[in-house]
């Protein structure tokens, strides 16, 4: 049985999420996202190199509702604010591959030969498939700042920035 939603909108900020009536569930979802990023080596802490401008981040919070309108799940994603990057300064080009091009080139002719159907689908953790060539750093997320390492930043290895989006 789900929890009855008393909200019209999902929280827009970390502060709103922590004031939400479901703050404990949202915090659990945020911890799960951070654990996933850590175990997949998306972000580790380092001292910021001189002259870098780390990109910001935003928590995207979602109350998932069932058919009866009750809250059944909580989804939180940490997204880098790639729109703060500057062409020619922070990146040189943009592209949007999730699958490796070599994989697609091999699979499409095989699928055509055997008359297979091909579907496009979303990947829950798409950041795992896009590598970044430039050095990009992100600020530590609010609520997950390492004690004693507040000045450190996260070098992003794989994530949805302009280079990997």
Backbone as CSV, one residue per row, in Angstrom:
resi,resn,N_x,N_y,N_z,CA_x,CA_y,CA_z,C_x,C_y,C_z
1,UNK,0.847,-1.182,0.000,0.000,0.000,0.000,0.886,1.237,0.000
2,UNK,0.598,2.173,-0.889,1.406,3.384,-0.985,1.006,4.417,0.049
3,UNK,1.772,5.468,0.111,1.497,6.577,1.010,0.647,7.598,0.274
4,UNK,-0.336,8.161,0.936,-1.199,9.147,0.293,-0.434,10.442,0.087
5,UNK,-0.451,10.941,-1.130,0.255,12.184,-1.439,-0.562,13.380,-0.985
6,UNK,0.076,14.267,-0.234,-0.578,15.493,0.192,0.042,16.682,-0.540
7,UNK,0.854,16.408,-1.548,1.548,17.475,-2.265,1.078,17.538,-3.702
8,UNK,1.048,18.766,-4.239,0.727,18.938,-5.644,1.985,18.900,-6.497
9,UNK,3.121,19.273,-5.896,4.364,19.376,-6.653,5.481,18.608,-5.974
10,UNK,6.429,18.171,-6.784,7.632,17.545,-6.243,8.558,18.642,-5.732
11,UNK,9.412,18.327,-4.764,10.362,19.332,-4.271,11.278,19.798,-5.399
12,UNK,11.591,21.081,-5.410,12.447,21.653,-6.458,13.893,21.802,-6.012
13,UNK,14.138,21.804,-4.702,15.495,21.987,-4.191,15.770,20.968,-3.095
14,UNK,17.041,20.877,-2.704,17.420,20.004,-1.597,16.700,20.440,-0.322
15,UNK,16.636,21.741,-0.078,15.962,22.265,1.108,14.492,21.892,1.146
16,UNK,13.820,22.013,0.001,12.412,21.619,-0.066,12.253,20.126,0.187
17,UNK,13.173,19.331,-0.338,13.102,17.877,-0.130,13.257,17.533,1.344
18,UNK,14.142,18.256,2.030,14.365,17.973,3.448,13.216,18.484,4.321
19,UNK,12.371,19.386,3.773,11.189,19.870,4.493,9.941,19.095,4.095
20,UNK,10.057,18.244,3.096,8.937,17.481,2.564,8.435,16.491,3.617
21,UNK,7.148,16.172,3.553,6.617,15.199,4.514,7.233,13.815,4.315
22,UNK,7.802,13.583,3.149,8.468,12.307,2.859,9.982,12.466,2.837
23,UNK,10.513,13.414,3.601,11.950,13.713,3.551,12.814,12.485,3.822
24,UNK,12.380,11.601,4.718,13.176,10.402,5.001,13.267,9.497,3.785
25,UNK,12.186,9.371,3.029,12.185,8.540,1.814,13.009,9.204,0.711
26,UNK,12.900,10.529,0.596,13.680,11.246,-0.412,15.170,11.171,-0.097
27,UNK,15.526,11.298,1.180,16.930,11.193,1.574,17.467,9.800,1.269
28,UNK,16.659,8.792,1.489,17.048,7.413,1.162,17.302,7.272,-0.339
29,UNK,16.441,7.882,-1.161,16.617,7.840,-2.619,17.874,8.601,-3.039
30,UNK,18.161,9.735,-2.377,19.376,10.498,-2.683,20.618,9.694,-2.312
31,UNK,20.584,9.022,-1.163,21.717,8.186,-0.752,21.945,7.065,-1.754
32,UNK,20.866,6.490,-2.258,20.982,5.432,-3.264,21.657,5.957,-4.529
33,UNK,21.282,7.168,-4.955,21.901,7.787,-6.136,23.387,8.032,-5.899
34,UNK,23.735,8.556,-4.731,25.143,8.820,-4.416,25.935,7.516,-4.331
35,UNK,25.348,6.470,-3.739,26.012,5.166,-3.674,26.257,4.621,-5.074
36,UNK,25.267,4.781,-5.951,25.394,4.318,-7.331,26.518,5.058,-8.050
37,UNK,26.590,6.373,-7.853,27.648,7.156,-8.490,29.017,6.759,-7.953
38,UNK,29.096,6.479,-6.652,30.366,6.069,-6.055,30.811,4.703,-6.521
39,UNK,29.896,3.745,-6.531,30.270,2.386,-6.923,30.597,2.285,-8.406
40,UNK,30.057,3.209,-9.210,30.348,3.211,-10.644,31.448,4.197,-11.012
41,UNK,32.125,4.732,-9.997,33.264,5.626,-10.175,32.954,6.833,-11.050
42,UNK,31.750,7.364,-10.898,31.368,8.557,-11.643,32.018,9.783,-11.033
43,UNK,32.134,9.795,-9.719,32.615,10.982,-9.027,33.423,10.592,-7.793
44,UNK,34.653,11.093,-7.707,35.493,10.930,-6.521,35.952,12.324,-6.121
45,UNK,36.443,12.494,-4.915,36.852,13.828,-4.459,38.333,14.080,-4.684
46,UNK,38.643,15.269,-5.216,40.030,15.691,-5.429,40.139,17.177,-5.098
47,UNK,41.364,17.632,-4.866,41.591,19.066,-4.700,41.364,19.737,-6.049
48,UNK,40.716,20.896,-6.060,40.443,21.545,-7.344,41.719,22.072,-7.989
49,UNK,41.946,21.755,-9.261,43.103,22.319,-9.961,42.942,23.834,-10.088
50,UNK,44.072,24.536,-10.150,44.036,26.000,-10.282,43.353,26.381,-11.594
51,UNK,42.521,27.394,-11.505,41.888,27.935,-12.697,40.649,27.202,-13.175
52,UNK,40.249,26.155,-12.498,39.054,25.453,-12.963,37.817,26.126,-12.390
53,UNK,36.739,25.994,-13.107,35.445,26.491,-12.654,34.511,25.290,-12.617
54,UNK,34.255,24.737,-11.427,33.396,23.551,-11.383,31.968,23.888,-11.802
55,UNK,31.325,22.930,-12.469,29.918,23.101,-12.811,29.099,22.830,-11.560
56,UNK,27.929,23.390,-11.517,27.030,23.148,-10.399,26.279,21.840,-10.590
57,UNK,25.310,21.623,-9.762,24.506,20.409,-9.807,23.088,20.771,-9.414
58,UNK,22.192,19.855,-9.632,20.806,20.020,-9.196,20.253,18.651,-8.858
59,UNK,19.576,18.576,-7.721,18.845,17.359,-7.380,17.485,17.435,-8.060
60,UNK,17.092,16.367,-8.727,15.759,16.270,-9.317,15.008,15.232,-8.496
61,UNK,13.968,15.685,-7.803,13.193,14.831,-6.904,11.853,14.511,-7.551
62,UNK,11.413,13.277,-7.407,10.137,12.872,-8.000,9.403,11.929,-7.068
63,UNK,8.149,12.263,-6.767,7.251,11.338,-6.078,6.569,10.537,-7.187
64,UNK,6.750,9.240,-7.217,6.093,8.400,-8.215,4.726,8.006,-7.674
65,UNK,3.679,8.298,-8.434,2.319,8.012,-8.006,1.786,6.769,-8.690
66,UNK,1.014,5.991,-7.955,0.340,4.833,-8.520,-0.942,5.264,-9.212
67,UNK,-1.652,4.306,-9.792,-2.896,4.597,-10.499,-3.942,5.218,-9.579
68,UNK,-3.857,4.907,-8.290,-4.820,5.440,-7.324,-4.423,6.812,-6.788
69,UNK,-3.324,7.378,-7.277,-2.878,8.693,-6.843,-2.049,8.691,-5.580
70,UNK,-1.736,7.512,-5.061,-0.912,7.411,-3.858,0.561,7.328,-4.233
71,UNK,1.405,7.875,-3.382,2.845,7.819,-3.612,3.306,6.379,-3.415
72,UNK,3.954,5.833,-4.442,4.412,4.444,-4.373,5.929,4.326,-4.352
73,UNK,6.614,5.357,-4.823,8.079,5.300,-4.868,8.637,6.718,-4.918
74,UNK,9.926,6.808,-4.670,10.622,8.094,-4.678,11.857,7.948,-5.547
75,UNK,12.042,8.902,-6.447,13.177,8.851,-7.361,13.941,10.161,-7.238
76,UNK,15.237,10.068,-7.050,16.088,11.247,-6.987,17.259,11.046,-7.925
77,UNK,17.583,12.081,-8.697,18.730,12.042,-9.593,19.555,13.298,-9.362
78,UNK,20.859,13.128,-9.359,21.774,14.257,-9.274,22.228,14.556,-10.693
79,UNK,21.964,15.759,-11.155,22.347,16.122,-12.519,23.326,17.282,-12.483
80,UNK,24.331,17.203,-13.314,25.302,18.292,-13.437,24.669,19.388,-14.274
81,UNK,24.924,20.624,-13.900,24.398,21.764,-14.650,25.320,22.047,-15.827
82,UNK,25.217,21.208,-16.839,26.068,21.345,-18.009,25.851,22.629,-18.772
83,UNK,24.697,23.261,-18.593,24.414,24.501,-19.318,25.288,25.660,-18.856
84,UNK,26.025,25.486,-17.756,26.931,26.551,-17.306,28.280,26.476,-18.008
85,UNK,28.477,25.451,-18.837,29.739,25.319,-19.558,29.776,26.285,-20.740
86,UNK,31.000,26.686,-21.127,31.177,27.625,-22.224,31.905,26.949,-23.384
87,UNK,31.333,27.043,-24.578,31.934,26.470,-25.776,33.315,27.064,-25.998
88,UNK,34.294,26.205,-26.241,35.659,26.643,-26.480,36.467,26.852,-25.214
89,UNK,35.799,26.932,-24.065,36.492,27.097,-22.787,36.391,25.807,-21.988
90,UNK,35.161,25.341,-21.773,34.936,24.135,-20.987,34.774,22.888,-21.853
91,UNK,34.473,23.069,-23.119,34.320,21.937,-24.024,34.487,22.416,-25.455
92,UNK,34.765,21.477,-26.359,34.992,21.823,-27.762,33.838,21.411,-28.664
93,UNK,33.159,20.323,-28.327,32.081,19.855,-29.175,31.056,19.128,-28.326
94,UNK,29.884,18.924,-28.893,28.864,18.148,-28.197,28.484,16.957,-29.059
95,UNK,28.077,15.902,-28.407,27.605,14.728,-29.119,26.686,13.961,-28.198
96,UNK,26.012,12.960,-28.757,24.991,12.291,-27.970,25.032,10.771,-28.061
97,UNK,26.196,10.135,-28.082,26.175,8.679,-28.139,26.003,8.070,-26.754
98,UNK,25.106,7.137,-26.634,25.000,6.371,-25.391,25.654,5.022,-25.636
99,UNK,25.314,4.406,-26.762,25.982,3.166,-27.145,27.227,3.532,-27.948
100,UNK,28.210,2.663,-27.920,29.412,2.916,-28.713,29.073,2.752,-30.192
101,UNK,29.591,3.642,-31.014,29.301,3.611,-32.446,29.686,2.269,-33.065
102,UNK,30.825,1.697,-32.649,31.256,0.402,-33.190,30.212,-0.673,-32.936
103,UNK,29.608,-0.639,-31.764,28.583,-1.630,-31.419,27.378,-1.498,-32.337
104,UNK,26.969,-0.267,-32.591,25.814,-0.041,-33.461,26.128,-0.488,-34.881
105,UNK,27.336,-0.157,-35.371,27.722,-0.534,-36.732,27.734,-2.048,-36.918
106,UNK,28.056,-2.771,-35.879,28.068,-4.238,-35.966,26.653,-4.798,-35.871
107,UNK,25.854,-4.261,-34.952,24.530,-4.829,-34.691,23.487,-4.512,-35.761
108,UNK,23.533,-3.328,-36.359,22.515,-2.973,-37.348,22.513,-3.893,-38.572
109,UNK,23.652,-4.178,-39.188,23.623,-5.101,-40.329,23.173,-6.516,-39.938
110,UNK,23.568,-6.959,-38.752,23.133,-8.287,-38.292,21.622,-8.299,-38.112
111,UNK,21.089,-7.242,-37.498,19.642,-7.152,-37.289,18.903,-7.114,-38.626
112,UNK,19.439,-6.375,-39.595,18.804,-6.304,-40.912,18.850,-7.664,-41.615
113,UNK,19.980,-8.341,-41.547,20.147,-9.644,-42.196,19.143,-10.669,-41.664
114,UNK,18.978,-10.700,-40.348,18.081,-11.677,-39.724,16.663,-11.137,-39.520
115,UNK,16.393,-9.942,-40.033,15.078,-9.319,-39.923,14.632,-9.174,-38.462
116,UNK,15.582,-8.798,-37.602,15.283,-8.557,-36.185,14.654,-7.178,-36.030
117,UNK,13.858,-7.047,-34.995,13.312,-5.736,-34.655,14.311,-5.024,-33.754
118,UNK,14.387,-3.710,-33.901,15.294,-2.901,-33.082,14.449,-1.889,-32.319
119,UNK,14.703,-1.783,-31.013,13.983,-0.822,-30.173,14.959,0.166,-29.573
120,UNK,14.482,1.379,-29.444,15.220,2.383,-28.681,14.655,2.346,-27.272
121,UNK,15.521,2.467,-26.262,15.027,2.451,-24.888,15.867,3.358,-24.014
122,UNK,15.313,3.711,-22.879,16.035,4.528,-21.910,16.832,3.625,-20.988
123,UNK,17.953,4.114,-20.536,18.805,3.382,-19.609,18.751,4.104,-18.281
124,UNK,18.498,3.379,-17.189,18.349,4.009,-15.876,19.573,4.835,-15.512
125,UNK,20.760,4.317,-15.731,21.990,5.036,-15.383,22.783,5.301,-16.651
126,UNK,22.243,6.155,-17.516,22.871,6.411,-18.809,24.276,6.965,-18.678
127,UNK,24.597,7.597,-17.540,25.933,8.170,-17.366,27.016,7.109,-17.412
128,UNK,26.658,5.848,-17.260,27.660,4.785,-17.282,28.207,4.557,-18.680
129,UNK,27.482,5.020,-19.698,27.858,4.706,-21.068,28.535,5.847,-21.810
130,UNK,28.545,7.032,-21.261,29.158,8.166,-21.937,30.422,8.610,-21.232
131,UNK,31.564,8.497,-21.907,32.831,8.928,-21.307,33.117,10.367,-21.707
132,UNK,33.787,11.101,-20.847,34.109,12.502,-21.087,35.606,12.623,-21.329
133,UNK,35.986,13.296,-22.414,37.403,13.457,-22.726,38.021,14.636,-21.977
134,UNK,37.283,15.745,-21.823,37.789,16.919,-21.129,37.760,16.696,-19.623
135,UNK,38.557,17.480,-18.902,38.502,17.438,-17.445,37.378,18.352,-16.989
136,UNK,36.358,17.775,-16.390,35.209,18.519,-15.890,35.084,18.228,-14.400
137,UNK,34.834,19.266,-13.623,34.706,19.116,-12.177,33.354,19.656,-11.737
138,UNK,32.762,19.002,-10.744,31.465,19.404,-10.216,31.594,19.669,-8.720
139,UNK,30.862,20.664,-8.239,30.808,20.926,-6.803,30.213,19.721,-6.083
140,UNK,30.552,19.563,-4.810,29.954,18.496,-4.009,28.486,18.829,-3.755
141,UNK,27.614,17.828,-3.820,26.191,18.084,-3.608,25.862,18.446,-2.161
142,UNK,24.945,19.380,-2.004,24.466,19.771,-0.682,23.914,18.546,0.037
143,UNK,24.255,18.429,1.294,23.806,17.287,2.080,24.748,16.104,1.996
144,UNK,25.692,16.149,1.048,26.638,15.052,0.866,28.068,15.577,0.779
145,UNK,28.312,16.730,1.387,29.649,17.311,1.409,30.488,16.556,2.428
146,UNK,31.667,16.106,2.020,32.555,15.340,2.899,33.107,16.249,3.993
147,UNK,32.932,15.839,5.239,33.409,16.624,6.382,34.933,16.718,6.336
148,UNK,35.447,17.935,6.452,36.885,18.169,6.397,37.421,18.277,4.981
149,UNK,36.571,18.034,3.976,36.994,18.101,2.569,36.029,18.976,1.764
150,UNK,35.492,19.992,2.417,34.481,20.844,1.801,34.974,21.555,0.544
151,UNK,36.291,21.827,0.455,36.847,22.548,-0.692,37.053,21.639,-1.900
152,UNK,36.969,20.339,-1.716,37.233,19.407,-2.823,36.083,19.387,-3.822
153,UNK,36.407,18.953,-5.032,35.437,18.858,-6.117,35.435,17.437,-6.662
154,UNK,34.428,17.133,-7.454,34.297,15.805,-8.063,34.716,15.881,-9.527
155,UNK,35.797,15.194,-9.921,36.076,15.112,-11.356,35.090,14.120,-11.962
156,UNK,34.380,14.552,-12.978,33.375,13.676,-13.569,34.012,12.816,-14.648
157,UNK,33.889,11.524,-14.497,34.416,10.576,-15.468,33.370,10.274,-16.542
158,UNK,32.153,10.139,-16.096,31.049,9.829,-16.999,29.840,10.567,-16.463
159,UNK,29.235,11.373,-17.286,28.040,12.060,-16.796,27.377,12.824,-17.911
160,UNK,26.177,13.285,-17.680,25.377,13.950,-18.698,25.678,15.419,-18.879
161,UNK,26.884,15.754,-19.279,27.214,17.137,-19.598,27.076,17.334,-21.096
162,UNK,27.425,18.509,-21.574,27.307,18.772,-23.009,28.123,17.767,-23.826
163,UNK,29.267,17.332,-23.283,30.113,16.404,-24.010,29.514,15.002,-24.072
164,UNK,28.713,14.629,-23.098,28.197,13.263,-23.039,26.686,13.229,-23.176
165,UNK,26.094,14.324,-23.655,24.630,14.346,-23.728,24.134,14.369,-25.153
